[in-house]
Every structure is written in structure tokens, then in C-alpha cells.
Amino acid sequence: MNASLVAKMLRYRWWIFLILGVAYLLVYFHRLSLSVVADDLIFEFATSAGVMGLLSSIYFYCYAVMQLPAGLLSDSIGPRRTVSAFLLVAAAGSIMFGMAPTIEVAFFSRVLVGFGVSMVFIPTMKILAQWFRKDEFASMAGLFNAVGGMGVLAGTWLLGYMAQSMGWRISFVLIGAGTLVIVVLAWLVVRDRPQDKGWPSIADIENQQATPPPAAIPLLAGLGRVLSEKSFWPVAVWFFFDCGLFFGFGGLWAGPYLMHVYGLSRAQAGGVLSMIAWGMIIGSPLMGFFSDRVVKSRKKPFIICGVVLCAEMLFLYLNPDGLSLAALYGVFFVFSICASSIVIVGFTTTKELFPVSMAGTSVGAVNLFPFLGGAIYMPLLGRVLDSVPQPTPGSYALEGYTLMLLVLLASAVAALCCTFFMKETFTKQAHG
């Protein structure tokens, strides 16, 4: 095997990772961006907070609906074409949003953004599966998730700075223009697999023999196989409970909890919640390394994080209002690692349950469940809080939050139970 071709391939894949990583940063940027400029939008469009909440939620509905099509398209027409085409849609949506004359145009623009960025994660997972070895995949997925954490920071403080210095409209137009640059780079640089550049595949390098490229899977043929695989369902149900807990608490009700129970200011609560982003940035690559290199297992990290998450939820339930500010920072950092960083092992496990030619379909199918969990848990936890009389309008009682923490504890236990039924997909034969 030509050593120079192998060296070129091993260098080139990092350019692919960099371009797709920036694209994924934009996914998280758009996911949180409206929370920063909500007041400006309400004033600009003379609308209400309720309408603004709907404008924000449009992104999540579009993202959830497109996860299965993302996998099917990645496995049929190819991930590079999928990413490039839909990022172009996202770029148009961002520019249109910055120029929107009415709230109706703003809604349509957010639909375009939601559909566009929904086609980044799944195709990237398929591309990484072709360019990196099996014992590298979890580590690369961890780095990729860490980039998403950077997008959380960019979608909050960076956008806040941009909006303050040049206005929210110009900010979104510039983000759209930057997305167009990523589209061009993705089309010119990204390739679905090394063979598309005439280079040996990862399998060729590991086995020292040529292997034919995987055949394309028909749109629906792979889906039936994924859903009929018994080992798929413990991972899928785990995603539902774990991400329902994460999105419901960390993504919505943790802020009110910190302000109502601990009396923190909005800025102080934001500082504590920033630990969620830092947990993703620091914890995700460490989780991939831990799975790939330390325990050499997929199942063990699930169980360890599940036990820690259960212990943490029990601790919060028993001490809902008795922690110091420093302790809260630590609690939310650990919460992010055990409920968010661990998901990269979940996607790795799902990929390894099936042939690489089905990576898009399998990961796309399982990615329905975290968003389904978030969609159910956000209003569910709100109903739990509403079940206890409010001490004052606009706030919730300690008893309500204590009951909410009990629901979260039960969810953590359910997620832990799922881990014991998971199949160990890390094998010495598959990983060298």
C-alpha cells in the first residue's frame, strides 16, 4: 500500500472534520440564538412573548421531523450532497430572517433555518464513520459534540455582543453569509469516503487489502432492519429518558429553579447554566477517549454515567435548596457530562450495531428519541410545577420544584435500567 497516499488521507480528514465542525457550531448557534435577541424581536415586530416562544420552538419541530429523512438521504444520495444542499437552505433562512419585514416572514425564515441545520449531524456521523477507525469514532464524536458546546457559547454571549454592536438584523445576515462560505467549502473539500479521492479506505489500511465501497441502501430498506433489531431499542429508550431529562431540566426549567429557589439573579443563573456548555466542551472528548482507550467499552460508560446521574438527582431531591453557589456550579458541570456528553457513546453504539452503509439511517432513527423526550418533558415538568399553588404570580413553590426533581430522579433510574439491556458493541476484533 502506498504510504504517501495513506499519509495524505490521514491529513485530509482533519480538514473535513474542521469544516463540518464549524457547520455543527452553527446548528447550536441557531438553536439558542433567539433567546438573546427576543426583546429586540418583540419590539421590532410588535408581538407578544407567546408568539416569540412559538417562533423559537419552530426550530425544534423542524429539526425533529427531519432526523429520519436525514439518515435516509445520507445513505441514499450521500452525506456530502445532503449537508451542502441543506446548509444552503439554512444560509438563505438566516439572511432572510435578518431582512424580515414582518413576523410572518420571520416565521418562514426560521422554518428554513430549522430544516437546513437539521441535516448536519447525521450526515457528519456517516462521513466520520468512513474516515476514522472504529476505535477513533467515539473520540471524534466527542470532539464534534464539544464543538456543539462552543456553539452554545457563540449563540449566547457572541451573538449578544454582535447584536449590541451592529444590531440583530446585520448579525443574522452575516451569519447567513458565513454559512454560505461553509457550503462552498463543504462542496469543494468534503468527500463521503477516502475512495472518492482515489485513496485507500480505513478498512484497506487496517486490513492491508482492498475492499469495495459499500453499496447504497434503498431509502426504506435499511429502516426496517434498524427498527427490527432488538438491540436498537434499549439505546433508543435510553435516549428518550436521558435527553428528556437533559432538555427538560437543563434546557428550560433549571433557570427558573435557580432563580426561584436560590434567589439567583438572571446573570448568576446564567453563570451556573454555562456549566452545561463547558461540560459539553470538556466532557465530550474525554467521554469518547474514556470509551475508546480507557475502559474499551460502550456499555460501561453508560452504566457509570447512569449511576452518577441517579446519585446526583437523588442528592438534589434531598437537598433542593441547601447548596452553595460553588456547589451548584459543580452539580451542573457533572450533570452536563453524565446527561449530555454521554450521548456520543449512544450514537457510537447505534452506529456499531449496523453495517457502516446504514450509519445514516440507524443514527437518524435513534436521533428521533432525544427530541421526542425533550418535546414531552418540557411541558410535562411545567405541568408538575403548575400542580402546586404558586406563592406569587410568575414564580413556583419549592414544593413544586421538589416534585419536579422526583420526576427527574425516576427518569434517571429508568435510563439506568435501559443500560443493563444494551449490547456491548466494542469488540477487540472490531477495534484492533
N, C-alpha and C positions, 0 to 999 in steps of 0.2 A: 504494500500500500504506500502511495506517495506521501511522504512525511510532510512535504510543504503544503499539499492540499489539506491535510488534516490540520496543520497549524493555522492556515487561512480560515478554515471553517470554525475552529475554536475561538479565534479572534472576532470573526464577523458576527457570531451570535450575540455578542455583547452590544453591538450596535442595534440589533433587532430588539434586544431587551430594553435598551435605553429609550428607543422611540416609542415602543408600546407602553413602557413605564410612564412616560410623560402623558400619553393618551389616558392612562388609568388615573393619573393625578387629576385630569380634567373631569373624570367621572365623579370623584368625590367632591371636587370643587363645585360642580353644578348641583350636587346633592344637597349641599348646605348653604349655597350662596344667597338664597332669598332671605334667610333669617337675618343676614347682616344688613340688607337694604330694604327690609319690609316697611319700615316707617316712611322711607322715601317713596316707595311704590304706592302706599296707601294715600299719601298726599298727592302724588303725581296723577294718579288715576281716580282720585276722589272716591275711593271704595272703602270697604269695611275689613275688619280683621278676619271675619269669617270667609270672605271671598279670597283674602290673601292666603288663608290656610288651605283653601281648595287649590289655589294656584301652585302652592308648594307641593301638595300631595299628588298633583298630576304626574310629576316626575316618577314617583314611586309606582304608580299604577302602570305607566308605560314600561318602566324597567321590568316589573314583574311579568307582564304579559309577554315580553319579548325574550325571556330566558330560554324557553324551549325552542322557539324558532332560531335563536342564536346558535344553539347546538346543532340543529338540523342543517342550517345553512353552512356552518363551518365544516361539517362532514360531507356536504354535497358539492357546493361551489368553491369551497376553500376558505380558510380563515383570513387570508390577506385581502381578498376581494371583499369579504364581509366587513372587516374593520374599515377599510378605505371608503367604501360606499356609505356606510352609516355614519362615520365621522364627518363626512361631507354634509350629511343632513344635520348633524349636531352643530357644525360651524354655521350653517345657514340659520338655524334656530337661534343661536346666540346673537348673531348680528341683527336678526330681525327683532329679537327681544329688546336689544339696546335702542332700536329705532321705532319701537311700537308706539303708534299714536293713540291707541285705545286699549282697554283691558282685554277686549276680545282678541285683538292681535297678540297681546302678551300671552294669553292662554294658548293660542295656536303655536306660538313660538316655543313655549315650554313643552308642548307635546312633541315638537320636532327634536328638541334637545333630549328629552327622555328616551324617545325611540333611538336617537343617534348614539348616545353613550351606552345604551344597553347592549350594544354589540361589540364591546371591547374585551370584557373579562373572559368570556367563554372562548372566543377565537384565540385569545392570547394563551390560554391554558393548553389549547391544542398545539399551537406553534411551539411553546416551550417543551411540550412532550416530544416533539420531533428534533429539537436542537440540543436538549440536555439529557444526560443519562438518567436512568431511573433513580439512582442514589443521589442525584443532584436536584431532582424535581421539587421535592418538598422545600429545600433550601431556597430555590429560585422563586417558588410560590410565596415563601415567606418574605423575601425581598420585595416582591411585587406588592404584597399586602402592605408592607411598610411604606411604599410609595403612596398607597392609598391614604395612609395616615398623614403623610405630608400634604395630600390634597385636602384633608380636614383642616389643617392649619392654614393652607392657602385660601380655602373657601371662607375663612373667618377673618383672621387679622389682616391678611394680604389684601383681600377684597375690600375690607373696611378702610384700609389706607388708600387704595386706589379710588374708591368711591368718594372719600373725603377730599382727595386732592384734585380729581378730574371729573367727578360725577359718575353716577351709576351707569348712565347710558354709554358713555365713552368706554367705561370699563368693560362692559359686556361686548361691545363691538371689537375691542382689542382682543378679548379672549376668543371671540369667534375668528378673528384674523389669525391668531396664533394656532387655532385648531386647524385652519386651512394649511398652514405650514406643516403640521403633523400629518395631515392627509397626504400631501405631496411626498414627504419623507417615507411614510408607510408604503406607498405605492412603489417608490423607487428602490427602497432598501430592503424592506421586509420580504421574506420568502417563506412559503409554507414549510419547506423542509430543505435540508442541505442539498439533496439531489437536484433541486431546481436550479442550483448554481453549478451543477456538474461536480459536486463534491461528494465524498463518501458520507453515508448516513451514520448516525450514532451506533446503530446496530452493526454496520460494517466495521467501524472502529473497534467495537468491543469484541466482535466475533471473528474479525480479520477475514471476512468473506462477504461478497456482495449479496445484498438482499433486494428483492424487487420492492418498489414503492407500494404502500398499502392501497388497496382498491377503494374507490369511493363507495360509501354506503348510501343506498337509496334513502330518501327523506324519512320514511316511516318504518323501514325495515329494522333499523337499529333501535328505535324507540320501544318496539315490542320486546326486544331482547332485554333492554335495560329494565323495563317495568316488571318483567317476568323473573328477574334474578332475585332470589330470596335475600342475598347479602346486601342488596341495594337498600332495602327498606329500613334496617336499623340505623344506617347512616342518614337517610332522609328524615326519619322521625327525630333523630338527634338534632339535626339542623333546625327543625321546626321549634323544638323546645329551647335549644341553646340560643338561637338568634331571636326567637320571640322574646326571651328574657333580656337579651342584649339590646335589641331595638326598643322594646317597650320601656325598659328602665333607663338604660344608658342614653338612648336616643330621644327620650321625651320626658319621662317623669322624674328622672334623677335631679334635674334642675329645680323644679318646684319643691321636691323633697328637701334639698339642701337649703332653700330659702325659707320654706315654711317651718320646718322642724328645727333647723340650726340657726335660723335668723341671718343667714349669709346675704350679703348684697349680691346684685347680679354679677358684678365683677369678681367677687370672691367665689361665687358658684361656678363662674366660667373658668376660673383658675383650677378649681378641683376637677371640673369636667375635661379640661385639657389633658388630664392624665389618660383619658381614653385614647386620644390621638397618640400620645407618647408611648402608651402601651402597645399600640399597633406598630409604631415605627421601630421600637426597640425589641418588642417581644416576638413579632412575626418572623424575622430572620433567625432569631435564636430558637424559636419553636421548630422551624424547618431543620436547622442544624441538629437540634436535640433528637429529632425523629430519625434523620438520615445517618448521623455519625455517632451519637452517644448511645441511645437505647436501641438503635437499629430496629425500630418497631413503629407501626402506626397505632396499634391498639393501646399500648402503654401510655403514650401522651394523652390520649382521650381519657383514660381512667384517672390518671394523675390530675389533670385539669378538672375533671368532673368532681373528684373528691374535694379538691381545694375550693371549687366554686360552691359546692354544698356547704362546706365549713364556713365560708365567707357569708353566704346568705343566712345561715343559722346564727352567726355572730351578729349580723345586722338586725335580724329579727329579735334577738335577745337584748340588743343594745341599740335601739332605733334612734336614740337622741343623746347618747352619752360619750361620743367620740370627740377627740380634739381635732383641730383643723389639720394638723400634720398627719394624724391617723386617717382622716378622710382622703387625703392625697394618696396615701399608701393603699387604702382599700380600693380606690377606683383604678389605680395602676394595675393591681393584681386582678381586679375584675376584668379589665380590658384584655389582659393576657389570656386568662382562663376562659373567657366567653367570646373573644374576638380573634386573637392571634391563633388559637387552636383551629379555626376554620380552615386554615391552609392544609392541615393534615386531613381534614374532612374531604376537601377537593382532591387531594392526592390519593386518598383511599378509593374514592369513587373512580378516578381515572384508572387505577391499577386493578379494579375489578373487571375491566373490559379491555379488549384489544385497543391499541393506540388509534386505529382507524375510527373508533367510536368515542374518542375522548370528548369531542364537542357535544355529542348527544347525551352522553352519560353525565357530564358536568352540568350541562344545560338543564337536564331533567332534575338533578338534585338541587340546583340553584333556585328552583321554584319554592322550595320549602322554607328557606330563611326569610324570604319576603312574605310568604304566607304567614309565617309566625309573627313577623313584625306587624302585618296588617291586622291580625287578630288580637295580639297582645296590647297594642297601643290603646284601642278603645276598651278592651277588657279591663285593663288596670284602671282606666278612667272610671268605669262603672263601679269598680271596687271602692275607689275613693269617694264616689258620689253616694255610696251606700251608708256612709257615716255623715251625720249632720255637720255642716260647715260652721266653724267657730265665727268666722267673719266672711262676708262676700268676697269671692276671689281667692280664698285660701282653703286648705284642707286640714283636718284634725290629725293629730299624732296617731290616734286610733286607726284612722283610715290608712295611713302610711304603714302602720304595723301590720294591718291586714294585707296590704299590698305585698309587703316583704314575705309574708307567709305564703302567698301565691307564688312568688318568685322562688322561695325555698322548695316548694313542691315541684316546680318546673325544673329546678336544678337536679332534684332527685330523679325525676323522670328521664332527664337527659343522661344522667349517670347510668341508670338502668339500661339504656339503649347501648351503651358502650360495651357491656358484657356480652351482647349478642353480635357484635361486629366481627367480621372475618379479618384475620391478620393478613394483610396484603404485602407486607415487606418480607421478602424471602432472600436467602443468601444466593440462591441460584439466579434470581432476577436482578440482584444488585451487585454482583461480583464478589 
